[in-house]
């Protein structure tokens, strides 16, 4: 009787399967794991969904606030600036209204009485 799965064939199949799995493991390591590790080691961010390495953008470059200033401090400073601007605009409106009132009285004083 001639058997298909002899000890030599089974050994060859296991060796072939092992070799195929090892090659697959090295391919996964080389093309899937190593790019992420290299990206993280270089200080950049690994974007897993797109499998890309991206450079993080420094937040003060976007917001324009000074380095080391917290968001709360920057917000408080901007609020103080806005209050100062609103106060200046209020004084300008009051000065304009007073000038209009002064000019109106001067104009009414020049009108002849009827």
Secondary structure, DSSP 8 states (H G I E B T S, - for coil): ---SS-HHHHHHHHHHHHHHHHHHHHHHIIIIIHHHHHHHHTT-EEETTTTEEE----HHHHH---TT--HHHHHHHHHHHHHHHHHHHHHHHHHHHHHHHHHHHHHHHHS---
